[in-house]
Amino acid sequence: MKRIFSVHVHIRDTHTLKSELGQINMIVFDGYVDAPFFKGEISSGACDTQKYLSGQPGMLSARYMLRGKDDEGKETILFIENNARLNSDGRWQTVPWIMTDNPRLQWLSQLQMNGEIEETNGGVLIHFYTEEKA
């Protein structure tokens, strides 16, 4: 697999609901991307919703926008939707989808990607990969 880029996420707040059906966590975050083709920051309103329902694998869905510049200095927005299911080994396997207003970066919307989440102090790193060989 080939790593395309990573998102550095800083967790700002968490809201939790617990009931006999399970648990829902809404995690508010910010952060940034520093990739060769794009540098930007996560806009306000970013949220990861995690569902842990009784008898089902954990699921998450994160949606957020990054505002920044491409490698030529053009103002660019990336929208990322990242859905995941918790594997039996306790690791999240994500399936991201990206949309952008930058014609030069449209290739991101066409890639079939997967991702991995790595815990860090105060947040996570989300690594985005494609099946292409490095």
Phi, psi and chi 1 to 4 in degrees:
 res  aa     phi    psi   chi1   chi2   chi3   chi4
   1 MET       -  153.1  -69.4 -166.7  -49.8      -
   2 LYS  -115.9  125.2  176.9 -177.3  175.3 -174.6
   3 ARG   -75.0  129.5 -175.8 -177.1  -58.0  179.8
   4 ILE   -90.7  -48.7  -55.1  -59.5      -      -
   5 PHE  -169.7  173.9   66.9   99.7      -      -
   6 SER  -131.3  146.4  -63.2      -      -      -
   7 VAL  -108.2  126.9  177.7      -      -      -
   8 HIS   -91.4  115.0  -59.3 -100.0      -      -
   9 VAL  -110.8  130.8  171.5      -      -      -
  10 HIS  -113.5  120.9  -57.2  110.4      -      -
  11 ILE   -76.8  128.0  -63.9  170.3      -      -
  12 ARG  -105.0  -33.9  -65.3  -65.4  170.6 -147.4
  13 ASP  -161.3  153.3 -158.1    3.1      -      -
  14 THR  -135.3  134.3  -58.2      -      -      -
  15 HIS  -119.2  132.4  -53.8  -79.3      -      -
  16 THR  -128.8  138.5  -59.7      -      -      -
  17 LEU  -122.7  129.3  176.4  149.2      -      -
  18 LYS  -122.4  137.6  -66.5 -179.2 -178.0 -179.7
  19 SER  -150.4 -178.3   82.8      -      -      -
  20 GLU   -65.5  -17.3   64.4  -81.3   -7.0      -
  21 LEU   -82.8  -21.2  -61.9  176.8      -      -
  22 GLY   146.1 -146.9      -      -      -      -
  23 GLN  -141.1  141.7  178.9  172.7  -39.7      -
  24 ILE  -121.9  131.1  -55.4  -70.1      -      -
  25 ASN  -118.1  131.7  -60.6  -38.5      -      -
  26 MET  -114.0  117.2  -66.8 -175.3   73.6      -
  27 ILE  -111.4  116.9  -58.4  168.0      -      -
  28 VAL   -91.2  134.8  179.3      -      -      -
  29 PHE  -146.6  165.3   61.9   91.4      -      -
  30 ASP  -137.3 -175.2   62.7   16.4      -      -
  31 GLY   156.1 -158.0      -      -      -      -
  32 TYR  -158.1  165.8   67.0   93.8      -      -
  33 VAL  -124.6  136.7  167.2      -      -      -
  34 ASP  -132.8   79.7 -173.9    2.4      -      -
  35 ALA  -109.5  162.6      -      -      -      -
  36 PRO   -59.3  -32.0  -22.8   31.4      -      -
  37 PHE   -98.8   -9.8   56.9   86.4      -      -
  38 PHE  -160.8  137.3  174.5   80.4      -      -
  39 LYS  -130.4  127.5  -65.4  178.0 -175.6   -7.7
  40 GLY  -167.0  173.8      -      -      -      -
  41 GLU  -117.7  148.9  -65.7 -172.3    7.0      -
  42 ILE   -71.3  129.4  -64.3  174.1      -      -
  43 SER   -74.3  159.3  -60.6      -      -      -
  44 SER   -61.1  152.0   64.0      -      -      -
  45 GLY    99.2    0.3      -      -      -      -
  46 ALA   -69.0  133.7      -      -      -      -
  47 CYS  -147.3  138.8 -174.5      -      -      -
  48 ASP  -113.4  120.0  175.7    6.2      -      -
  49 THR  -104.3  120.6  -57.7      -      -      -
  50 GLN  -110.5  132.5  -60.5  175.6  -10.4      -
  51 LYS  -117.5  126.8  -63.7 -168.9  -47.0 -173.4
  52 TYR  -123.1   88.6  -59.5   95.1      -      -
  53 LEU   -95.6  143.6  -57.4  178.4      -      -
  54 SER   -53.6  129.2  -61.9      -      -      -
  55 GLY    77.0    7.9      -      -      -      -
  56 GLN  -127.5  153.7  -61.2  178.5   28.3      -
  57 PRO   -67.4  150.2   14.1  -19.0      -      -
  58 GLY   -61.8  147.6      -      -      -      -
  59 MET  -134.3  150.5  -63.2  173.1   62.4      -
  60 LEU  -139.2  156.5   73.0   75.0      -      -
  61 SER  -146.3  116.4 -178.5      -      -      -
  62 ALA  -114.4  139.0      -      -      -      -
  63 ARG  -136.2  132.6  -69.4  176.5 -179.7   83.6
  64 TYR  -163.4  162.4   50.5  100.7      -      -
  65 MET  -119.9  144.8  -73.5 -163.5 -170.8      -
  66 LEU  -115.0  134.5  -68.7  133.0      -      -
  67 ARG  -116.0  131.4  -67.4 -177.7 -176.9  -88.6
  68 GLY  -174.1 -147.0      -      -      -      -
  69 LYS  -134.5  146.3  -64.8 -176.5  178.6 -177.5
  70 ASP   -80.0 -177.4   71.1    6.9      -      -
  71 ASP   -70.0   -6.8   57.5  -17.0      -      -
  72 GLU  -104.2    4.6  -68.2 -177.3  -13.3      -
  73 GLY    87.6    7.4      -      -      -      -
  74 LYS   -79.3  131.8 -178.5 -179.2  179.1 -161.6
  75 GLU   -56.3  132.6  -64.5  -73.6  -29.2      -
  76 THR  -143.4  143.4  -60.9      -      -      -
  77 ILE  -119.5  133.8  -60.2  172.0      -      -
  78 LEU  -115.8  133.3  -62.6 -179.9      -      -
  79 PHE  -105.5  132.4  167.3   79.8      -      -
  80 ILE  -125.1  129.0  -61.5  177.3      -      -
  81 GLU  -115.9  125.2  179.6  176.1   -2.9      -
  82 ASN  -128.6  111.2 -152.5    3.7      -      -
  83 ASN  -108.0  147.4  -64.5  -58.0      -      -
  84 ALA  -152.7  160.0      -      -      -      -
  85 ARG  -126.3  141.9 -176.9  164.9 -100.1  149.9
  86 LEU   -78.5  121.8 -171.2   60.7      -      -
  87 ASN   -74.8  163.7  -69.1  -25.6      -      -
  88 SER   -63.4  -21.3   58.1      -      -      -
  89 ASP   -85.9    5.9   64.2    2.3      -      -
  90 GLY    85.0    7.4      -      -      -      -
  91 ARG  -106.3  144.2  -64.5  178.3   55.6 -174.8
  92 TRP   -83.5  132.3  -67.7  101.1      -      -
  93 GLN  -111.9  112.3 -176.0   66.6   44.2      -
  94 THR   -99.5  155.4   73.1      -      -      -
  95 VAL  -126.7   96.8  179.9      -      -      -
  96 PRO   -86.5  155.1   23.7  -25.1      -      -
  97 TRP  -136.1  136.3  179.9   75.4      -      -
  98 ILE  -126.7  141.9  -61.6  174.3      -      -
  99 MET  -131.8  145.0 -172.1  169.4  135.8      -
 100 THR  -141.7  158.1 -178.4      -      -      -
 101 ASP   -93.6    3.2   62.5  -11.8      -      -
 102 ASN  -100.7  112.9 -173.8  -36.9      -      -
 103 PRO   -57.1  -32.7  -22.7   31.5      -      -
 104 ARG   -68.9  -20.4  -72.3 -174.0   59.9 -112.3
 105 LEU  -108.2   14.0  -61.5 -179.0      -      -
 106 GLN   -59.8  -23.4  -73.5  -58.6  -36.0      -
 107 TRP   -58.0  -26.6   57.3  -90.1      -      -
 108 LEU   -63.5  -34.0  -71.8  167.1      -      -
 109 SER   -72.4  -20.1  -59.3      -      -      -
 110 GLN   -97.4  -10.1  -61.1  164.8    1.2      -
 111 LEU   -77.7  140.8  -74.8  179.7      -      -
 112 GLN   -90.2  114.6  -71.8 -166.3  -23.9      -
 113 MET  -120.7  161.5  -71.4 -175.1  -82.9      -
 114 ASN  -136.6  168.8   57.6   46.9      -      -
 115 GLY  -144.6  164.1      -      -      -      -
 116 GLU  -131.5  149.1  -68.0 -178.8   -9.1      -
 117 ILE  -111.4  126.7  -60.8  172.2      -      -
 118 GLU  -116.9  124.3  174.4 -173.8  -17.2      -
 119 GLU   -71.8  141.7  -70.1 -171.0   33.5      -
 120 THR  -132.7  174.8   63.1      -      -      -
 121 ASN   -70.2  110.4 -172.1   17.6      -      -
 122 GLY    87.0    7.5      -      -      -      -
 123 GLY   177.3 -148.2      -      -      -      -
 124 VAL  -145.9  161.2  -64.6      -      -      -
 125 LEU  -109.0  129.3  -94.4  172.6      -      -
 126 ILE  -108.6  115.1  -54.1  168.5      -      -
 127 HIS   -97.6  130.3  -56.1  -68.1      -      -
 128 PHE  -106.8  128.1  -67.0   81.3      -      -
 129 TYR  -125.6  156.3  -62.8   93.5      -      -
 130 THR  -123.0  161.0 -176.0      -      -      -
 131 GLU   -71.8  -12.8  -66.3  -63.4  -37.3      -
 132 GLU   -58.2  151.4  -63.8  175.7   17.3      -
 133 LYS   -80.4  142.3  -64.9 -169.3  176.4  169.5
 134 ALA   -66.2      -      -      -      -      -
